[in-house]
Amino acid sequence: MITIVTSHGDISVELFEETAPISSANFKQYVADGYFTGTVFHRVIPKFMIQGGGLTADLSRKPTRGPIKNEATNGEKNLRGTLAMARTSDIDSATSQFFINLNDNGFLDHSSRDFGYAVFGRVVGGMDVVDTIAAVATGSRRGHQDVPLEPVTIEDVRLDD
């Protein structure tokens, strides 16, 4: 179990280590490194998702390890409360950033239309915190859209196993 401690409360997460071993190990290594401390949820889109894990409050990018293989073919679905790896248009470009689905977002799943976004865990406690974050006021800042006007900080992420 993993706890994401945010400025809005705690989110408990279970990783799908059997179906998403690469993404889970990647996330756990960032947790072990203390990487997420001081990052923010920098992209918040109600009824879609909240994204974080790579930028600081001033929207500076933190350096990451190399990208990982996309596990979107693992059969896991982008359902409400699941965590998935964020990526660029390059299929295998995910590093530290992740998002939490606010709705069932089937269009993000692996299909013939798009390779998809790898689901690697789910929220098992604190979905109310996720929904609170999803409701914050947002705007544009430093070339980014949907940025919370007041930073939503990830204060700590810890492995509780």
C-alpha positions in Angstrom: 0.0 0.0 0.0 1.1 3.5 -0.7 0.0 6.8 0.9 0.1 10.0 -1.0 0.0 12.8 1.5 -1.3 16.0 -0.1 -2.1 19.5 1.1 -5.8 18.4 0.9 -5.5 15.1 2.7 -4.3 11.5 2.2 -4.9 9.2 -0.7 -4.2 5.4 -0.2 -3.2 3.5 -3.3 -2.9 -0.2 -4.1 -0.5 -1.0 -7.0 -1.2 -3.6 -9.6 2.2 -5.2 -9.3 1.2 -8.4 -11.1 -0.4 -6.8 -14.2 1.7 -3.7 -14.3 5.1 -4.8 -12.9 7.2 -2.2 -14.8 5.0 0.8 -13.9 4.6 -0.4 -10.3 8.3 -0.8 -9.8 9.0 2.5 -11.4 6.5 4.3 -9.1 7.9 2.5 -6.0 11.4 3.6 -6.9 10.3 7.3 -7.2 8.6 6.8 -3.8 11.8 5.3 -2.3 13.9 8.2 -3.7 11.6 10.7 -2.1 11.1 12.2 -5.6 7.4 13.1 -5.2 7.9 15.3 -2.1 7.2 18.9 -3.1 5.7 18.1 -6.4 2.1 19.3 -7.2 -1.0 18.1 -9.0 -0.4 20.5 -11.9 -3.3 19.5 -14.2 -6.8 19.3 -12.8 -9.7 18.7 -15.2 -13.1 18.0 -13.5 -14.9 14.8 -14.6 -11.7 13.7 -16.3 -8.5 13.4 -14.2 -5.9 15.0 -11.9 -2.3 14.8 -12.9 0.9 15.2 -10.9 4.3 13.8 -10.0 6.7 15.8 -12.1 6.4 19.6 -11.5 7.1 21.8 -8.5 4.7 24.6 -7.3 6.4 27.1 -9.7 5.8 24.6 -12.5 9.5 23.7 -12.9 10.1 20.2 -14.2 12.0 17.9 -11.9 14.6 15.7 -13.5 13.5 12.1 -14.0 15.0 8.7 -14.7 14.6 7.3 -18.2 11.2 6.4 -19.7 9.6 3.0 -19.2 7.8 0.6 -21.4 4.0 1.3 -21.7 2.0 -1.5 -20.2 -1.4 -0.4 -21.6 -1.9 -3.9 -23.0 -2.1 -5.4 -19.5 -5.9 -5.6 -19.5 -6.4 -2.9 -16.8 -8.9 -0.2 -17.6 -8.9 3.5 -17.0 -11.8 3.4 -14.5 -12.8 6.0 -11.9 -10.2 5.9 -9.1 -7.4 4.1 -11.1 -3.9 5.5 -11.5 -2.3 5.6 -14.9 1.1 6.7 -16.2 1.1 10.0 -18.0 3.1 10.2 -21.2 3.7 12.2 -24.3 2.7 11.2 -27.9 5.6 8.8 -27.7 4.1 5.5 -26.5 7.0 4.5 -24.3 7.7 8.0 -22.7 6.3 7.7 -19.2 8.6 8.6 -16.4 7.3 10.0 -13.0 4.0 11.7 -13.9 0.8 9.9 -13.2 -2.9 10.7 -13.2 -5.9 9.6 -11.2 -9.1 9.0 -13.3 -12.1 10.9 -12.0 -14.5 9.0 -14.4 -14.4 5.8 -16.4 -12.2 7.0 -19.3 -12.4 4.1 -21.7 -11.0 6.2 -24.5 -7.6 6.1 -22.7 -7.5 2.3 -22.8 -5.4 0.3 -25.3 -7.3 0.0 -28.6 -6.8 0.1 -32.3 -7.3 3.9 -32.1 -4.5 4.6 -29.7 -2.0 2.5 -27.7 -3.4 3.9 -24.5 -2.3 4.8 -21.0 -1.0 2.1 -18.6 -3.1 1.7 -15.5 -1.0 0.5 -12.6 -3.0 1.0 -9.4 -6.2 2.2 -7.8 -7.3 4.5 -5.0 -8.5 2.3 -2.0 -9.0 5.2 0.4 -9.2 9.0 0.1 -11.3 9.2 -3.1 -13.0 12.1 -1.3 -9.6 13.9 -1.3 -9.2 13.2 -5.0 -12.7 14.7 -5.6 -11.8 17.7 -3.5 -8.7 18.3 -5.5 -10.8 17.9 -8.7 -13.0 20.8 -7.6 -10.3 23.4 -7.0 -10.3 26.5 -9.2 -7.9 26.3 -12.1 -6.4 28.6 -14.8 -3.5 29.0 -17.1 0.0 29.6 -15.8 3.5 29.5 -17.4 2.2 27.9 -20.6 0.2 25.2 -18.8 -3.6 25.0 -18.7 -5.9 23.6 -16.0 -3.4 24.5 -13.3 -4.8 24.9 -9.7 -4.7 28.6 -8.8 -3.5 27.6 -5.3 -0.9 24.8 -5.4 -2.1 21.3 -4.5 1.1 19.9 -3.1 2.2 16.3 -2.7 3.9 16.6 0.7 5.1 13.0 1.0 4.5 9.6 -0.6 5.3 6.6 1.5 5.3 2.9 1.1 3.2 1.4 3.9 3.9 -2.3 3.3 
